[in-house]
Each structure stands twice: as structure tokens, then as C-alpha cells.
Amino acid sequence: MNKANKKFWGYLGRFSIVHLISYFIIAFFFLKFQNTLPAANREALEFFIPYGLPTFLTVFIEIVRALFLALLLYPFYNLFVKKDKGFVLLIAALWGLAILGSVEPMPGSIEGYIYTETTMIEHFSVLITGLIRTSIFAWLFLKWERREARKNPASKLTAFLKVKNKKSYFSKFILLHVLTYAVIGILFYNLQNYKDAFATMEQFKLFRPLDHPLVAATIPIQILRGGILALFILPFYNTFIKKENGCLLLFAIIYGFTAVTQLIPTFIENIAAGKSLAGLIVGPIEITVQMLIFSWLFFKKRGGWKLKRKE
């Protein structure tokens, strides 16, 4: 095995080990806390199961999720091993995008607040617990990874760059996000008959009625969500904007962290239970199309973006 392959497989192994340790330590305390809540304040937590006990299936799911997250982050390896910014980048990806910015309407996500009848204590408990877990993970993993990186001093670290015109970056990101979200959402709402799906499918059990004020205000709320996504994607900007295939790299960041990381458990659990996966394609097709179009449009005039090295 050559040095590059050894480094890659070592990275995957360290990432997975720290992910499993941090997940199950936090899961133990979270489930203790969850059991103290009144029944009305834990219905969504018991339905969506943000944290589970260390059964064979749960361990397998978290290993798959850890490997997927590690692969998503690997193109940015030389960014997050830097002492001053690595912690921020990992929190942005694993908490900001994968939990708060997730497209899955689950406790802790903006989409979950809009679409589901989840109580505020459930939302905040998942958000705070997620921040604690990702902070523990980032600290332990970076400590271990930087020690390994010091054994290979020839490895060049990439300096962080910043967007010169942040106002332009945020306005373009938010505008494209809202437009693609609205247009693709309306198109697929009619194509896939969401109204019947919400009324009949088990996974939509806790969804709000379509005439609820929050659901009706989904598009305006996307201005806020678009700004939050732009903020948490900003640390990755240096890497994907300079790549020839940066459009696909941006898509991988958004789609991977905000969608796939939350869909992995659902798909595996349904396969393990022998359930049909037909109902699970109602949302992912729409999400895939929307994020592909967004990423393409964002890069359409990338030549106008100015970067400068952070002093």
C-alpha cells in the first residue's frame, strides 16, 4: 500500500472511530433526557429517533454515515487540518448543514420547524445536543488527525481564502436558493401528488396540514434558510470555487450534508425491515433536481467572483 492510500484509509478509520464514540456517548445522555420529558414533548423524538441505542443495526447505520461524511469532507482535508479554521469548518458541515440546514423535516432542522408538529423543546434539544456532539467529535478528531498529519510534514496545507464581496455572495446564493426551491417545489408538488402522500404515508404522520400558516410561509422562510446555508457553506468556498468541476463539488456539499446524511438511516432501516422503498422517493427526486439546478446556476457566472487571501 503506497503512502497516499495509507493516509486515506487511516483517515477513514480515525473518522469512523471518533464518530461512533461521540455518537453513542451523546446518545446515552440524550435518551436519558428524552425519557424525562412529558409524552407530549417527546412524540417527534420517538418517531424520528435522532439518537438510538447501540444495536447492531444502529452501529451499522452510523458506520455507513461516518464513511459517507468522511468521503464528503476529504476534498477539504487540507482546510480542516489547519488549527485556526478546521474546527469551524467541521461544525459548519456536521451541525450547520447536516442538522440545522437539513432538507429532511426532522427535529432540529428549519424544514422540520416548518413542516412538522414538533415542539420547540424537541427542536432545541436536538440542536443543542447536535452542537455538543459535533464539537466533541471535531475536537477529538482534529487532535488525532493533526498528530498524524505532523508525521507527514511535506503535506501542503491550503490557506483559507475569503470572498471579497460577501454581500454579493449572500444575495446571489439566497436568490438562487429561493427561486429554485419555489419553482422545483411547485413543479413536483403537482407531479408527485404530495397532498395524497401527506395524507396516506406513514413517514408524513407528524406533518402539519398544508393550509397551516407556517407551511403557507415556506417560500419567505427560505430567505432565512438560504442565508444560513450560505453562511455554513462559506468555509468551503475556497476549494470548490477554484475547481473545474466545482459545480459538482458544490452539489456534493449541499446534497450530501443536507440530504443524504439524514436519508441514510431511513433507507437502511427500511431495507432491514423488508419494507418497500417506493414511498421514500417522493422527496429525494425533487431535492436532487433542485440542488443540481442551483449548483449549476451558481457557477454560471463564476468568473465575476473575487477572492483574496486572508491576512
Secondary structure, 3 states (H helix, E strand, C coil): CCHHHHHHHHHHHHHHHHHHHHHHHHHHHHHHHHHHCCHHHCHHHHHHCCCCCCCHHHHHHHHHHHHHHHHHHHHHHHHHCCCCCHHHHHHHHHHHHHHHCCCCCCCCCHHHHHHECCCHHHHHHHHHHHHHHHHHHHHHHHHHHHHHHCCCCCCCCCCCEEECCHHHHHHHHHHHHHHHHHHHHHHHHHHCCHHHHHHHCHHHCCECCCCCHHHHCHHHHHHHHHHHHHHHHHHHHHHHHCCCCHHHHHHHHHHHHHHHHHHHHHHHHHHHCCCCCHHHHCCHHHHHHHHHHHHHHHHCCHHHCCEEECC
